[in-house]
Amino acid sequence: MDRLFYLSATELHALLIKKELSPVELVGAALERIHAVDPAVHAFVALRTEEARAEARSVEARILSGEDPGPLAGIPLGVKDLEDVEGMVTSFGSVPYRENMARRDSLQVARLRFAGAVVVGKTNTPEFGFTGFTKNRLHGVTRNPWDLERTPGGSSGGSAAAVAAGMVPLATGSDAGGSVRIPACYSGCFGIKPTRGRIPLVPMQPLYMMSRLWTLGPLSRTVEDAALYLDCAAGYHPEDPDSLLSNPSSYVALLRRKPVPFRMGFSATLGYARVQKDVLGLVESALKVFEEQGHAVEEWKGSLPDVREAWSDYAACDIYAHVHRDLEDMRSDLGRALVGELDRAKGRTLEDRIANEKMRTELNARLRDVFEHFDLLLTPAMPTEAFAAKGPPPSEIDGAPVPLLGAVAFTYPFNLSGHPAATVRIGLTEAGLPAGLQIVGPRHREDLVLQAARAFERACPWNHLWPKL
């Protein structure tokens, strides 16, 4: 049974279709696993036990009757608590929203359920996805299954911890500054932030509307599972004006083609970041794997503008747009750091917005140059291994001081620019914690990112190695 908890969604679906495993058994096993290990990890904040079992019975009946039950039929799914599941509270990890009942599924959840996935519960997130570690005043602290004293990352930390702990094979995430890629790195999962609009943001809540930072994407055990997820969730929807009109007919099919040799640029710092020594060593070893496969890897000696102030302004303004009408009434129930950022956002001016847009333009100009020379850009996913579960993020790396966003230095620029980016596990640090490589592609080229990640996964598979709980 332990092996079952770490099979990929693709492997589980094959067993279900061949009737070697039933959806009822699989969903029941997932719920039992959650009850057994989640008291230590605290990945989930709410379960829909009876509803999930009933949906599993329905999927089983469709399989037995010979119907096509969908590519995710019977697969247990965790949903991040920034996203709606009909009949469940969407709390945003925030005390004032503890009774915010969802009247319908988000579009992403609806599409995954249409493909046959069974939602078993909601996963924890920092308040409004505000931090890179998962803790809030409503639901408490989520812990990393590799080391319960460490964070799984954030803001999709509950989703990543649920996957890494063997509770579910797939979980939803969202990413405005690294919130899929950070926990994928710290928890040893795979995570991809697609180009904005690849998965529509429906309903289009104020949290998503201001900055064009937000994207939706999966936390998974394998690259193929993430491709399957995108096959099910991506595609245009009229309620999201930024959603994309077309996407490849199948990301899974693209993965099965042998990729042509890539021209890969590598930057250890992007011109401003610091990296923990053993993390950098693992990244450099990963580069050699690509070279051995015939890909050309070359150091990119340029730099990106450090856009942390612009990104911080946009991120704070998104949350302010969501809560501004009730901010004074709920102020005492919100986290103090968040309140500080909201007050700062309230003081932003049109001149600030113009300056930030100029910074976004400069960033994209630099990246245009990068992708004129390279097919993909490689960086460390995170500068460090996972830090303490309750935070704060590290203020220094190997004895050298770093600014607050220095702890997530490689992820947020690509939210501001809109490029697709993924985190793939590349090994364990000296402390036995996962480290990751970030693979960044040209805008709209998730296919290249997935192909490169899959090539590394085949050379250095990780799905057999998970934490012992």
C-alpha positions as CSV (number, residue, x, y, z in Angstrom):
1,M,0.0,0.0,0.0
2,D,2.9,2.4,0.7
3,R,3.9,2.2,-3.0
4,L,0.4,3.2,-4.0
5,F,0.8,6.5,-2.2
6,Y,3.7,7.6,-4.4
7,L,2.6,6.3,-7.8
8,S,2.1,9.1,-10.4
9,A,-1.4,10.1,-11.5
10,T,-0.6,8.6,-14.9
11,E,0.3,5.2,-13.4
12,L,-2.7,5.3,-11.1
13,H,-5.0,6.1,-14.0
14,A,-3.6,3.1,-16.0
15,L,-4.4,0.8,-13.0
16,L,-7.9,2.2,-12.8
17,I,-8.7,1.7,-16.4
18,K,-7.3,-1.8,-16.4
19,K,-9.6,-2.4,-13.3
20,E,-6.6,-3.5,-11.2
21,L,-7.5,-0.7,-8.8
22,S,-10.9,0.8,-8.2
23,P,-11.6,4.6,-7.8
24,V,-13.3,3.8,-4.5
25,E,-10.2,2.0,-3.2
26,L,-7.9,4.8,-4.4
27,V,-9.9,7.7,-2.9
28,G,-10.4,5.7,0.3
29,A,-6.7,5.1,0.5
30,A,-6.0,8.8,-0.1
31,L,-8.4,9.8,2.7
32,E,-6.8,7.2,5.1
33,R,-3.4,8.5,4.2
34,I,-4.5,12.0,5.0
35,H,-5.9,11.0,8.4
36,A,-2.7,9.1,9.2
37,V,0.0,11.7,8.3
38,D,-1.6,15.1,8.0
39,P,-1.8,15.7,11.7
40,A,2.0,16.0,11.5
41,V,2.2,17.9,8.2
42,H,-1.0,20.0,8.2
43,A,-1.3,20.2,4.4
44,F,-5.1,20.1,4.4
45,V,-7.5,22.6,6.0
46,A,-10.8,21.0,5.0
47,L,-11.9,17.6,3.6
48,R,-15.0,16.6,1.6
49,T,-14.9,12.9,2.7
50,E,-18.4,11.7,1.9
51,E,-18.7,13.7,-1.3
52,A,-15.3,12.3,-2.5
53,R,-16.3,8.8,-1.8
54,A,-19.6,9.3,-3.6
55,E,-17.8,10.7,-6.7
56,A,-15.4,7.8,-6.6
57,R,-18.4,5.4,-6.8
58,S,-19.8,7.4,-9.7
59,V,-16.4,7.2,-11.6
60,E,-16.2,3.4,-10.9
61,A,-19.7,2.9,-12.3
62,R,-18.7,4.7,-15.5
63,I,-15.5,2.5,-15.9
64,L,-17.5,-0.6,-15.3
65,S,-20.1,0.4,-17.9
66,G,-17.5,0.9,-20.5
67,E,-17.7,4.7,-20.7
68,D,-14.7,6.9,-21.1
69,P,-14.3,8.3,-17.6
70,G,-11.8,10.9,-18.5
71,P,-8.0,11.2,-18.4
72,L,-8.0,11.9,-14.6
73,A,-10.7,9.5,-13.7
74,G,-10.7,8.7,-10.0
75,I,-7.5,10.6,-9.3
76,P,-7.6,12.3,-5.8
77,L,-7.0,16.0,-6.1
78,G,-6.1,18.7,-3.5
79,V,-7.2,22.3,-4.2
80,K,-5.3,25.3,-2.8
81,D,-7.4,27.4,-0.5
82,L,-7.2,30.5,-2.8
83,E,-9.5,28.7,-5.3
84,D,-13.2,27.8,-5.2
85,V,-14.7,24.4,-4.8
86,E,-18.5,24.4,-4.8
87,G,-19.8,23.9,-1.3
88,M,-16.5,24.5,0.5
89,V,-15.1,27.6,2.2
90,T,-12.5,29.6,0.3
91,S,-10.8,31.3,3.2
92,F,-7.7,32.6,1.5
93,G,-6.0,31.6,4.7
94,S,-7.5,34.7,6.3
95,V,-9.7,34.9,9.5
96,P,-12.2,37.4,8.0
97,Y,-13.0,34.9,5.2
98,R,-13.4,31.8,7.4
99,E,-17.1,31.5,6.3
100,N,-16.7,32.5,2.6
101,M,-18.6,29.6,1.0
102,A,-18.0,29.0,-2.7
103,R,-21.1,28.8,-4.8
104,R,-19.4,27.2,-7.8
105,D,-16.1,25.6,-8.8
106,S,-13.4,27.7,-10.2
107,L,-12.9,27.0,-13.9
108,Q,-9.7,25.2,-13.3
109,V,-11.3,22.9,-10.7
110,A,-14.3,22.4,-12.9
111,R,-12.2,21.3,-15.8
112,L,-10.1,18.9,-13.7
113,R,-13.3,17.4,-12.3
114,F,-14.8,17.1,-15.8
115,A,-11.6,15.1,-16.6
116,G,-12.6,12.7,-13.7
117,A,-10.5,14.0,-10.8
118,V,-12.0,13.7,-7.4
119,V,-11.5,16.7,-5.0
120,V,-10.7,15.4,-1.5
121,G,-10.1,18.7,0.2
122,K,-8.6,22.2,0.4
123,T,-4.9,22.8,1.1
124,N,-3.3,25.4,3.2
125,T,-1.8,28.7,2.0
126,P,-0.4,31.8,3.7
127,E,-2.9,34.6,3.9
128,F,-3.8,35.6,0.3
129,G,-0.7,33.8,-0.8
130,F,1.4,36.6,0.6
131,T,4.6,34.7,1.7
132,G,7.0,32.0,0.5
133,F,6.2,29.9,3.5
134,T,2.9,28.5,4.6
135,K,1.5,29.9,7.9
136,N,-1.6,31.8,8.7
137,R,-3.6,32.9,11.7
138,L,-6.7,30.9,10.7
139,H,-5.2,27.4,9.9
140,G,-1.7,27.5,11.4
141,V,1.6,26.2,10.0
142,T,2.1,23.6,7.3
143,R,5.3,21.6,7.6
144,N,7.7,20.0,5.1
145,P,7.4,16.2,4.9
146,W,11.2,15.9,4.4
147,D,11.8,17.7,7.8
148,L,8.9,18.7,9.9
149,E,10.8,21.6,11.4
150,R,11.1,23.2,7.9
151,T,8.6,24.9,5.6
152,P,7.3,23.2,2.4
153,G,7.5,26.7,0.8
154,G,4.6,28.9,-0.3
155,S,2.2,30.0,-1.2
156,S,1.1,26.6,-2.6
157,G,2.8,25.0,0.4
158,G,-0.2,22.9,1.4
159,S,-0.5,21.5,-2.1
160,A,3.2,20.6,-2.3
161,A,3.3,19.1,1.1
162,A,0.2,16.9,0.3
163,V,1.9,15.6,-2.9
164,A,5.3,15.1,-1.2
165,A,3.7,13.3,1.8
166,G,1.9,10.8,-0.4
167,M,-1.6,12.1,0.3
168,V,-2.6,13.0,-3.3
169,P,-0.8,12.7,-6.6
170,L,-1.9,16.0,-7.9
171,A,-2.8,19.4,-6.4
172,T,-3.7,22.8,-7.7
173,G,-1.4,25.8,-7.3
174,S,-1.3,29.4,-8.2
175,D,1.8,31.5,-8.7
176,A,2.2,35.3,-8.5
177,G,5.9,35.4,-7.4
178,G,7.0,31.8,-7.3
179,S,4.1,30.2,-5.4
180,V,4.2,27.0,-7.5
181,R,7.9,26.9,-8.1
182,I,9.0,27.7,-4.5
183,P,7.1,24.8,-2.8
184,A,8.0,22.5,-5.7
185,C,11.6,23.1,-5.0
186,Y,11.4,22.9,-1.2
187,S,9.1,19.8,-1.2
188,G,10.8,17.9,-4.1
189,C,7.8,18.0,-6.4
190,F,7.4,19.2,-10.0
191,G,5.7,22.5,-10.6
192,I,5.1,24.7,-13.6
193,K,4.0,28.3,-13.9
194,P,2.5,28.5,-17.4
195,T,2.3,31.7,-19.4
196,R,-0.4,33.9,-17.9
197,G,-3.8,33.0,-19.5
198,R,-2.8,29.4,-20.4
199,I,-5.2,28.3,-17.6
200,P,-8.0,31.0,-17.4
201,L,-8.5,32.8,-14.0
202,V,-12.2,32.3,-13.7
203,P,-13.9,33.6,-11.7
204,M,-11.9,36.8,-12.3
205,Q,-11.7,38.0,-8.6
206,P,-10.0,41.3,-7.7
207,L,-7.0,39.3,-6.4
208,Y,-6.1,38.5,-10.0
209,M,-7.0,41.6,-11.9
210,M,-4.5,44.4,-11.2
211,S,-1.0,43.2,-11.9
212,R,-1.0,40.4,-14.5
213,L,1.3,38.5,-12.1
214,W,-1.0,35.6,-11.3
215,T,-1.0,32.2,-13.1
216,L,-2.5,28.8,-12.2
217,G,-0.6,25.5,-12.4
218,P,0.0,22.1,-10.9
219,L,2.1,20.5,-8.2
220,S,2.8,16.9,-9.3
221,R,5.1,13.9,-8.8
222,T,6.2,13.8,-12.4
223,V,6.6,16.0,-15.5
224,E,4.1,13.9,-17.4
225,D,1.5,14.4,-14.7
226,A,1.9,18.1,-15.0
227,A,1.5,17.9,-18.8
228,L,-1.7,15.8,-18.4
229,Y,-3.0,18.4,-15.9
230,L,-2.4,21.2,-18.5
231,D,-4.1,19.1,-21.2
232,C,-7.2,19.1,-18.9
233,A,-7.1,22.6,-17.5
234,A,-5.7,24.9,-20.3
235,G,-7.7,26.7,-23.0
236,Y,-9.6,29.9,-23.7
237,H,-12.6,31.1,-21.7
238,P,-14.5,34.3,-22.4
239,E,-14.6,35.4,-18.7
240,D,-10.8,35.8,-18.6
241,P,-9.8,38.5,-21.2
242,D,-6.2,37.3,-20.9
243,S,-6.9,33.7,-21.6
244,L,-5.1,32.2,-24.6
245,L,-7.0,31.3,-27.7
246,S,-5.0,28.2,-28.5
247,N,-2.6,25.7,-27.0
248,P,-1.0,22.4,-28.3
249,S,-3.5,19.6,-28.8
250,S,-1.7,17.6,-26.1
251,Y,1.3,18.5,-23.9
252,V,1.6,14.8,-23.1
253,A,2.0,13.9,-26.8
254,L,4.7,16.5,-27.1
255,L,6.6,15.0,-24.2
256,R,6.7,11.7,-26.0
257,R,8.7,13.2,-28.9
258,K,12.4,13.3,-28.6
259,P,13.4,16.9,-28.2
260,V,15.9,18.5,-30.6
261,P,19.1,19.6,-28.9
262,F,18.4,22.8,-26.9
263,R,20.6,25.9,-26.7
264,M,20.5,26.6,-22.9
265,G,21.7,29.7,-21.2
266,F,22.6,29.4,-17.5
267,S,22.8,32.1,-14.9
268,A,23.8,31.4,-11.3
269,T,22.8,34.9,-10.1
270,L,20.7,36.7,-12.8
271,G,23.2,39.5,-11.9
272,Y,22.1,40.1,-8.3
273,A,21.3,36.9,-6.4
274,R,23.3,34.8,-3.9
275,V,23.0,31.0,-3.8
276,Q,23.8,28.5,-1.0
277,K,27.0,26.6,-1.9
278,D,25.7,23.1,-1.9
279,V,22.6,24.1,-3.8
280,L,24.8,25.7,-6.5
281,G,26.8,22.5,-6.6
282,L,23.7,20.5,-7.4
283,V,22.6,23.0,-10.1
284,E,26.0,22.7,-11.8
285,S,25.8,18.9,-11.7
286,A,22.4,19.2,-13.4
287,L,23.9,21.3,-16.2
288,K,26.3,18.5,-16.9
289,V,23.4,16.1,-17.3
290,F,22.0,18.3,-20.1
291,E,25.4,18.5,-21.7
292,E,25.7,14.7,-21.7
293,Q,22.4,14.5,-23.5
294,G,23.7,16.6,-26.3
295,H,22.2,20.0,-25.3
296,A,24.4,23.1,-25.5
297,V,24.8,24.8,-22.2
298,E,26.4,28.2,-22.0
299,E,26.8,30.7,-19.2
300,W,24.7,33.8,-19.8
301,K,26.8,36.6,-18.6
302,G,24.1,39.3,-18.7
303,S,21.9,40.4,-15.9
304,L,18.3,41.2,-15.3
305,P,17.2,44.4,-13.6
306,D,16.4,43.7,-10.0
307,V,12.6,44.3,-10.1
308,R,11.8,43.4,-6.5
309,E,10.3,46.9,-5.7
310,A,8.1,46.9,-8.8
311,W,7.0,43.3,-8.1
312,S,6.3,44.1,-4.4
313,D,4.1,47.0,-5.4
314,Y,2.1,45.0,-7.8
315,A,1.7,42.1,-5.5
316,A,0.5,44.3,-2.6
317,C,-1.9,46.2,-4.9
318,D,-3.5,42.9,-5.9
319,I,-4.4,42.0,-2.3
320,Y,-5.4,45.6,-1.6
321,A,-7.8,45.4,-4.6
322,H,-9.4,42.3,-3.0
323,V,-9.9,43.7,0.5
324,H,-9.9,47.5,0.3
325,R,-13.6,48.0,0.9
326,D,-13.4,46.1,4.2
327,L,-9.8,46.8,5.2
328,E,-10.5,49.0,8.2
329,D,-13.1,46.6,9.6
330,M,-10.8,43.5,9.2
331,R,-7.5,45.1,10.0
332,S,-7.1,43.6,13.5
333,D,-7.7,40.1,12.0
334,L,-5.1,40.3,9.3
335,G,-1.4,39.5,9.7
336,R,0.7,42.5,10.7
337,A,3.2,42.2,7.8
338,L,0.3,42.0,5.4
339,V,-1.4,45.0,6.9
340,G,1.9,46.9,6.5
341,E,2.0,46.0,2.8
342,L,-1.6,46.9,2.3
343,D,-1.0,50.4,3.8
344,R,1.9,50.8,1.5
345,A,-0.2,49.8,-1.5
346,K,-2.8,52.3,-0.5
347,G,-0.2,55.1,-0.9
348,R,0.9,54.1,-4.4
349,T,0.5,56.8,-7.0
350,L,0.1,56.9,-10.8
351,E,3.7,57.9,-11.0
352,D,4.6,54.8,-9.1
353,R,2.6,52.7,-11.6
354,I,4.3,54.3,-14.6
355,A,7.7,53.7,-13.1
356,N,6.8,50.0,-12.4
357,E,5.6,49.6,-16.0
358,K,8.8,51.0,-17.3
359,M,10.7,48.4,-15.2
360,R,8.5,45.6,-16.6
361,T,9.3,46.9,-20.1
362,E,13.1,46.9,-19.4
363,L,12.9,43.4,-17.9
364,N,11.1,42.1,-21.0
365,A,13.6,43.8,-23.3
366,R,16.5,42.0,-21.5
367,L,14.6,38.7,-21.8
368,R,14.0,39.3,-25.5
369,D,17.7,39.4,-25.9
370,V,18.1,36.2,-23.8
371,F,15.7,34.2,-26.0
372,E,17.1,35.5,-29.2
373,H,20.3,33.6,-28.2
374,F,18.9,30.6,-26.2
375,D,15.9,28.3,-26.3
376,L,15.8,28.1,-22.5
377,L,17.2,29.9,-19.5
378,L,18.3,27.8,-16.5
379,T,18.8,29.1,-13.0
380,P,18.6,27.7,-9.4
381,A,15.0,27.5,-8.5
382,M,15.7,28.7,-4.9
383,P,18.8,30.1,-3.4
384,T,18.6,27.9,-0.3
385,E,17.1,24.8,1.0
386,A,13.9,25.0,3.0
387,F,14.0,27.2,6.1
388,A,12.1,27.1,9.4
389,A,8.4,26.2,9.1
390,K,7.3,29.3,11.0
391,G,9.8,31.5,9.1
392,P,11.2,34.0,8.7
393,P,13.0,33.6,5.3
394,P,16.8,33.7,5.6
395,S,18.4,37.1,5.9
396,E,21.8,35.8,4.9
397,I,23.2,33.0,2.6
398,D,26.5,31.4,3.6
399,G,27.2,34.3,5.9
400,A,26.4,37.1,3.3
401,P,23.4,39.3,3.9
402,V,20.5,39.2,1.4
403,P,17.4,41.4,1.1
404,L,14.0,40.0,2.0
405,L,13.2,38.9,-1.5
406,G,16.7,37.6,-1.9
407,A,15.3,34.4,-0.4
408,V,13.1,34.0,-3.6
409,A,15.4,35.8,-5.9
410,F,14.9,33.7,-9.0
411,T,11.2,33.3,-9.3
412,Y,9.4,36.7,-9.1
413,P,11.0,38.2,-12.2
414,F,9.2,35.7,-14.4
415,N,5.8,36.6,-13.0
416,L,6.5,40.3,-13.9
417,S,7.6,39.3,-17.4
418,G,5.0,36.5,-17.9
419,H,7.4,33.8,-19.1
420,P,6.6,30.1,-18.4
421,A,8.9,28.5,-15.8
422,A,9.1,25.2,-14.0
423,T,11.0,23.7,-11.0
424,V,12.5,20.2,-11.4
425,R,14.1,18.4,-8.5
426,I,17.9,17.9,-9.0
427,G,19.0,16.2,-5.8
428,L,19.3,16.6,-2.0
429,T,21.4,19.1,-0.1
430,E,23.9,18.1,2.6
431,A,21.0,18.3,5.0
432,G,19.0,15.8,3.0
433,L,16.5,18.4,1.7
434,P,15.4,18.9,-2.0
435,A,17.0,21.4,-4.3
436,G,15.6,22.5,-7.7
437,L,16.5,23.8,-11.1
438,Q,14.3,26.5,-12.7
439,I,13.7,26.1,-16.4
440,V,12.4,29.3,-18.1
441,G,11.1,29.4,-21.6
442,P,10.0,32.0,-24.1
443,R,6.5,33.3,-23.6
444,H,3.9,30.7,-24.7
445,R,6.5,27.9,-24.9
446,E,5.5,25.6,-22.1
447,D,6.2,22.7,-24.5
448,L,9.9,23.5,-24.4
449,V,10.0,23.9,-20.6
450,L,8.2,20.5,-20.2
451,Q,10.4,18.7,-22.7
452,A,13.6,19.9,-21.0
453,A,12.2,19.0,-17.6
454,R,11.2,15.6,-18.8
455,A,14.7,15.0,-20.4
456,F,16.3,15.7,-17.0
457,E,13.7,13.5,-15.2
458,R,14.5,10.6,-17.4
459,A,18.2,11.0,-16.8
460,C,17.9,11.5,-13.1
461,P,14.5,10.1,-12.0
462,W,13.2,11.2,-8.6
463,N,9.7,9.7,-8.2
464,H,11.1,6.7,-6.3
465,L,12.6,8.8,-3.5
466,W,10.2,10.5,-1.1
467,P,10.3,11.4,2.6
468,K,9.5,8.7,5.2
469,L,6.6,9.6,7.5
